[in-house]
Structures are given as C-alpha cells and as structure tokens.
Amino acid sequence: MLTPHRTLLPVNRLRNEMDQLFQGVLGSFFEPTRARSSDPALDILETEDGYSVEVTVPGYTLEDLDVSVANDTLTIRGERQGEAESRGGTYLRRERRRTSFQRQVKLPTSIDNEKIEASLENGILTVRLPKSAAAQPRQIEVKVTPPRLETDAETEA
C-alpha cells in the first residue's frame, strides 16, 4: 500500500535542495515572485540579443494590463473587470468575476531599459528586453603574426 504523503517527502526535500543550489549558482536574476495558483504562468527566454518574458493572459485586453520597469524589476499587472450587467437575465451561477494579478521579475543590469517593448497576441503578453550594447557578445578577430626571422646582427649579439 502506497502512502503518497510519505513517498513525496524525499522528493520535495530534494527539489528544495536543488532550488537552493541553483539559486546560489545562478543568482537571483530572473527569479519571478512566487505565483499564486490563480496567477498566469510565465516563461523567460534568453537569446543572443536579449530576453523575452511571455505571460499567458487569456481574456485580458491592452487596457487591462500594465507593464513597468523600476529598480531593475519588471512588473506585470493585470486587472480584468467582471461584467457589470446581467445581460437581461438573472445569473444562476457566476464564476467569472473581477480578477487581478501581479508578477515581478528581477532583471540583470545588462538590460537596455529604453528599448523594452511589449505586445499582446492571442492571449500571450510578450515583453522583449534587449541587452545593452556592452552586454552583447562581440566576436574578436584574431590576427596571425608571421614569425620574426632573426637577422645576422641579432644572432651575433
């Protein structure tokens, strides 16, 4: 007979230890605030040119969303109003009410705050965070120097 509570304890302990290990190694950049179960999920993608934060926000419009950056923290807020009218009838059940959320993500200092863009398409909010020019990788050309030949004067000295 399996007891789920007891079998999950070592797994939870291992997960916590792994989280602490990676937190120590990777630092706190891009560590989103703890989400409530009702908060929308988010993904963070790093590319060569920058980062992309994608948040699932079905049913939200541009007017419902607020995206801001302050003190190296990206804040995404959403508030959706429930319908005020009953559409000419009486509700027997009403689950779609006013909802709100707030997600915050700590940013590395290598972000160019002036070029941040956000777009909403098909229920996905995408925030593009370009890296600053200094933080972007740069290819360094390696030059080959021909070997120096010794002259008779250098060999006599």
C-alpha positions in Angstrom: 0.0 0.0 0.0 1.5 3.4 -1.0 1.1 6.4 1.1 1.5 9.4 -1.2 2.4 11.8 1.7 5.4 9.8 2.8 6.6 8.9 -0.7 6.7 12.6 -1.7 8.7 13.9 1.3 12.1 12.9 0.0 11.2 14.2 -3.5 10.2 17.6 -2.0 13.3 17.8 0.1 15.5 17.0 -3.0 13.6 19.7 -5.0 14.2 22.3 -2.3 17.9 21.4 -2.1 18.2 21.7 -5.9 16.4 25.0 -5.9 18.8 26.3 -3.3 21.8 25.0 -5.2 20.7 26.7 -8.5 19.8 29.9 -6.7 23.3 30.1 -5.2 24.9 29.3 -8.6 22.7 31.4 -10.9 22.0 34.3 -8.5 18.6 35.9 -8.2 18.2 37.3 -11.8 15.0 36.4 -13.4 13.6 34.8 -10.3 9.9 35.7 -10.5 7.9 36.3 -7.4 6.1 33.3 -6.1 2.9 32.9 -8.0 -0.5 32.2 -6.6 -2.2 29.3 -8.3 -4.6 31.9 -9.9 -1.7 33.9 -11.4 -0.8 33.5 -15.0 2.1 31.3 -16.0 5.2 33.0 -17.4 8.2 31.8 -19.4 11.6 33.6 -19.7 13.7 33.0 -22.8 17.3 34.3 -23.3 18.6 34.9 -26.8 21.9 36.4 -28.0 20.2 39.9 -28.3 18.1 39.9 -25.1 15.4 38.3 -23.1 11.7 37.6 -23.7 9.1 37.2 -21.0 5.9 35.6 -22.1 2.9 35.6 -19.8 -0.4 33.7 -20.5 -3.2 36.2 -20.1 -6.3 34.9 -21.8 -9.3 37.2 -21.8 -7.2 40.3 -20.9 -7.1 43.3 -23.2 -4.4 46.0 -23.5 -6.5 48.2 -21.2 -6.4 45.5 -18.5 -2.6 45.2 -18.5 0.2 47.4 -17.0 3.9 46.7 -17.7 6.6 48.7 -16.0 10.3 48.6 -15.1 11.7 50.2 -11.9 14.8 49.5 -9.9 15.8 46.6 -12.2 12.5 44.9 -11.7 9.9 44.1 -14.4 6.4 44.3 -13.0 3.4 43.0 -14.9 -0.1 43.8 -13.5 -3.4 42.8 -14.9 -6.9 43.5 -13.7 -10.0 42.3 -15.5 -13.4 43.6 -14.6 -16.4 41.2 -14.4 -19.4 42.1 -16.5 -21.5 44.7 -14.6 -24.7 43.9 -16.4 -26.7 40.6 -16.2 -27.4 40.8 -19.9 -31.1 40.9 -19.4 -31.4 37.8 -17.2 -30.6 36.5 -13.8 -27.4 34.7 -13.1 -27.8 31.3 -11.7 -24.1 30.9 -11.3 -21.3 33.5 -11.7 -17.7 32.4 -11.6 -16.1 35.0 -14.0 -15.7 37.9 -11.7 -13.1 40.7 -11.4 -9.7 39.2 -11.3 -6.3 40.7 -10.8 -2.6 39.6 -10.7 0.8 40.9 -10.3 4.1 39.2 -11.3 7.5 40.7 -10.8 10.8 39.6 -12.3 14.2 40.8 -11.2 16.3 41.9 -14.2 20.0 41.8 -14.8 21.6 45.3 -15.1 22.6 44.5 -18.7 19.1 45.4 -20.0 18.6 48.5 -22.2 15.5 50.0 -20.4 14.9 52.5 -23.2 14.2 49.8 -25.8 11.9 47.5 -23.9 8.8 46.5 -25.9 5.6 44.7 -25.0 2.9 43.2 -27.3 -0.3 41.2 -26.8 -1.3 38.5 -29.3 -3.8 35.6 -28.9 -3.8 35.8 -25.1 0.0 35.9 -24.8 1.7 39.0 -23.4 5.3 39.2 -24.7 7.8 41.6 -23.1 11.1 42.0 -25.1 14.1 43.1 -23.0 17.1 43.9 -25.3 20.5 43.5 -23.8 22.6 46.7 -23.6 25.3 47.0 -26.2 28.0 46.4 -23.6 26.4 43.1 -22.6 26.0 41.7 -26.1 28.6 39.2 -27.2 31.2 40.5 -29.6 33.4 38.5 -31.9 37.1 39.4 -31.6 39.2 38.9 -34.7 42.4 37.0 -34.1 45.3 38.1 -36.3 48.2 35.9 -37.3 51.6 37.5 -36.9 54.2 36.0 -39.1 57.3 34.6 -37.3 60.1 37.0 -36.9 63.3 36.0 -38.7 66.5 36.6 -36.9 69.0 38.7 -38.7 72.8 38.2 -38.7 73.2 41.3 -36.4 70.8 39.8 -33.8 72.5 36.4 -33.8 76.0 38.0 -33.3 74.8 40.0 -30.3 
